[in-house]
Amino acid sequence: MKRKNRLFTTLTLTGLILTGCAAQAQTIDRIDLETAKAAAIEAAGFQTSEVSFVSTELDRKNDTEYYEIDFTVNGVEYDYDIDALTGKVISYEIDKKSQKHNSSSGTDSSKNTEIVTDTTSSEPSSKELTETEAKKIALAQVPGATESDIREFEVDYDDGRLEYDGSIYYGDMEYEFEIDGYSGAIRSWEVESIYD
């Protein structure tokens, strides 16, 4: 009888713990679309009045929900992926072929050139990024982080294509990344607490 009571107690506690975890997971709210749009515009360095939105949608990749925010400014197309929980930029692309940046538009073009991916070309660039360039791209996504915050970093080849993998530990968060070794595009960006 004692054994049945222990089993019942164990199963009951397990059920309560799982129910609590599920309830906790449901309390995490994603940001709304307008907040995601504002984050993309701010990251690009524009004002809302300068932007024409092309499309916006909520999407999911690798268990990460994000907003795809596509807009144009002076004929240049900007595609931003904004984390639906944190509102941070996961990655972005700028279609440079549609029109060159106008320096009077208020955009810091030096900021944008580090992670630009030319979406109009299907041919991979033959120029490889250096490790230093890849680290700068990753660090640009974590304001305040420095090279000393990169704890893991390696050069890898995925299907024969150069990529850089690593982790940044900053504050109480770990940022894991994969960066294309030719275009500089962030292929994967995951953020989690160091306490998880």
C-alpha positions as CSV (number, residue, x, y, z in Angstrom):
1,M,0.0,0.0,0.0
2,K,2.9,2.4,0.8
3,R,4.4,1.7,-2.6
4,K,1.1,2.6,-4.3
5,N,0.9,5.8,-2.3
6,R,4.5,6.8,-3.3
7,L,3.8,6.1,-6.9
8,F,0.6,8.1,-6.8
9,T,2.4,11.0,-5.0
10,T,5.3,10.9,-7.5
11,L,2.9,10.9,-10.5
12,T,0.8,13.7,-9.0
13,L,3.9,15.9,-8.4
14,T,5.2,15.2,-11.9
15,G,1.8,16.2,-13.3
16,L,1.8,19.4,-11.3
17,I,5.3,20.3,-12.4
18,L,4.5,19.7,-16.0
19,T,1.3,21.7,-15.7
20,G,3.3,24.5,-14.1
21,C,5.9,24.4,-16.9
22,A,3.2,24.5,-19.5
23,A,1.5,27.4,-17.8
24,Q,4.8,29.3,-17.5
25,A,5.5,28.7,-21.2
26,Q,2.1,30.2,-22.1
27,T,2.8,33.4,-20.2
28,I,5.6,34.3,-22.5
29,D,4.1,36.8,-24.9
30,R,5.5,37.8,-28.3
31,I,5.9,41.3,-29.4
32,D,3.2,42.7,-31.7
33,L,3.7,43.4,-35.4
34,E,4.0,47.2,-34.9
35,T,6.8,46.8,-32.4
36,A,8.6,44.5,-34.8
37,K,8.2,47.1,-37.6
38,A,9.6,49.8,-35.3
39,A,12.6,47.6,-34.4
40,A,13.4,47.0,-38.1
41,I,13.1,50.7,-39.0
42,E,15.3,51.7,-36.1
43,A,17.9,49.1,-36.8
44,A,18.1,50.4,-40.4
45,G,18.4,54.0,-39.2
46,F,15.3,55.4,-40.8
47,Q,12.1,57.2,-39.7
48,T,8.7,55.6,-40.2
49,S,7.8,58.4,-42.6
50,E,10.6,57.3,-45.0
51,V,9.6,53.7,-45.2
52,S,7.2,51.8,-47.5
53,F,6.3,48.4,-46.2
54,V,6.3,45.6,-48.8
55,S,5.3,42.7,-46.6
56,T,5.2,41.6,-43.0
57,E,4.5,38.2,-41.6
58,L,5.1,36.0,-38.5
59,D,7.2,32.9,-39.3
60,R,9.0,30.1,-37.4
61,K,12.4,28.5,-37.9
62,N,14.2,26.1,-35.6
63,D,11.6,26.7,-32.8
64,T,12.2,30.5,-33.0
65,E,9.3,32.7,-33.9
66,Y,10.2,35.8,-35.8
67,Y,8.7,38.6,-37.9
68,E,9.8,39.0,-41.5
69,I,9.6,42.7,-42.2
70,D,10.3,43.8,-45.8
71,F,10.3,47.5,-46.7
72,T,11.8,49.9,-49.2
73,V,13.4,53.3,-48.9
74,N,14.3,55.3,-52.0
75,G,14.1,52.1,-54.1
76,V,16.4,50.0,-51.9
77,E,14.8,46.9,-50.4
78,Y,15.4,45.9,-46.8
79,D,14.5,42.5,-45.4
80,Y,14.7,42.2,-41.6
81,D,14.0,39.2,-39.4
82,I,13.0,40.3,-35.9
83,D,12.8,37.9,-32.9
84,A,9.1,37.7,-31.9
85,L,10.0,37.4,-28.2
86,T,12.8,39.9,-27.7
87,G,12.3,42.3,-30.6
88,K,16.0,42.0,-31.5
89,V,17.3,41.8,-35.1
90,I,18.1,38.2,-36.0
91,S,19.4,38.9,-39.4
92,Y,18.9,41.3,-42.3
93,E,19.5,41.7,-46.0
94,I,19.7,44.7,-48.2
95,D,19.2,44.4,-51.9
96,K,22.0,46.7,-53.1
97,K,21.3,46.1,-56.8
98,S,17.9,47.8,-56.6
99,Q,19.6,51.2,-55.9
100,K,22.8,52.4,-54.1
101,H,22.5,53.9,-50.6
102,N,22.0,57.6,-50.5
103,S,24.3,59.1,-47.8
104,S,21.8,61.8,-47.1
105,S,19.1,59.3,-46.2
106,G,20.2,59.1,-42.6
107,T,21.6,55.6,-42.9
108,D,25.0,54.8,-41.5
109,S,26.2,52.8,-44.5
110,S,29.2,51.5,-42.7
111,K,26.9,49.8,-40.2
112,N,24.8,48.2,-43.0
113,T,27.7,46.9,-45.1
114,E,28.8,44.4,-42.6
115,I,25.8,42.1,-42.9
116,V,24.6,42.9,-46.4
117,T,23.5,39.9,-48.4
118,D,23.0,40.5,-52.1
119,T,19.7,38.7,-52.7
120,T,19.6,39.2,-56.4
121,S,22.6,37.1,-57.2
122,S,22.4,33.3,-57.1
123,E,26.2,32.9,-57.6
124,P,28.2,32.7,-54.3
125,S,30.9,35.3,-53.8
126,S,34.4,33.9,-54.3
127,K,35.8,36.3,-51.7
128,E,35.9,34.7,-48.3
129,L,35.3,36.6,-45.1
130,T,38.1,36.6,-42.6
131,E,37.6,35.4,-39.1
132,T,37.8,39.0,-37.9
133,E,35.1,40.1,-40.2
134,A,32.8,37.2,-39.1
135,K,33.4,38.1,-35.5
136,K,32.5,41.7,-36.2
137,I,29.2,40.6,-37.8
138,A,28.3,38.5,-34.8
139,L,29.3,41.2,-32.3
140,A,27.2,43.8,-34.1
141,Q,24.1,41.9,-33.1
142,V,24.9,42.1,-29.4
143,P,25.3,45.8,-28.4
144,G,28.1,46.2,-25.8
145,A,29.7,42.8,-26.4
146,T,33.4,42.7,-27.3
147,E,35.7,40.1,-28.8
148,S,36.6,38.9,-25.3
149,D,32.9,37.8,-25.0
150,I,33.3,35.3,-27.8
151,R,33.9,32.1,-26.0
152,E,33.6,29.6,-28.9
153,F,34.6,30.2,-32.5
154,E,35.4,27.8,-35.3
155,V,35.7,27.7,-39.0
156,D,33.5,25.0,-40.5
157,Y,32.4,23.8,-44.0
158,D,28.8,22.9,-44.5
159,D,28.3,21.0,-47.8
160,G,31.6,22.5,-48.9
161,R,30.6,26.1,-48.1
162,L,32.6,28.1,-45.6
163,E,30.9,29.2,-42.4
164,Y,31.8,30.5,-39.0
165,D,30.2,29.0,-35.9
166,G,30.5,30.4,-32.4
167,S,29.0,31.6,-29.1
168,I,28.9,35.0,-27.4
169,Y,28.4,35.1,-23.7
170,Y,27.2,38.6,-22.7
171,G,25.2,39.5,-19.6
172,D,23.2,36.5,-18.6
173,M,22.7,35.4,-22.2
174,E,24.3,33.0,-24.7
175,Y,24.2,33.9,-28.4
176,E,25.0,31.0,-30.8
177,F,25.6,31.9,-34.4
178,E,26.4,30.5,-37.8
179,I,27.6,33.0,-40.4
180,D,28.0,32.4,-44.1
181,G,31.7,32.7,-44.9
182,Y,31.1,34.4,-48.3
183,S,28.1,36.7,-48.0
184,G,28.3,37.4,-44.2
185,A,24.6,36.5,-43.8
186,I,23.7,35.1,-40.4
187,R,22.4,31.6,-41.2
188,S,21.4,30.8,-37.6
189,W,21.1,32.9,-34.5
190,E,19.9,31.4,-31.2
191,V,19.6,33.2,-27.9
192,E,19.1,31.6,-24.5
193,S,19.8,32.3,-20.8
194,I,23.1,31.0,-19.5
195,Y,21.0,29.5,-16.7
196,D,19.0,27.2,-19.0
